[in-house]
């Protein structure tokens, strides 16, 4: 899988669909990952993820705790 971070996931997904590209999954929040993500496939069938970060206050409590622990060690 290829993963690309983008600034405005909704706008990019809309442009892709407007150009006839089918999304495997529509943009949706993934608070357990801390991102909003959408998926599509390239012509060879490889999965591509486009994502944008979610604000920290939208992350799951577990992810926020892991992030805090990581930041304490750095």
Secondary structure, DSSP 4 states (H G I P E B T S, - for coil): -EEEE-S-HHHHHHHHHHTTPPEEEEEEEETTTTEEEEEEE-TT--EEEEEEEPPGGGS-HHHHHHHHHHHHH-
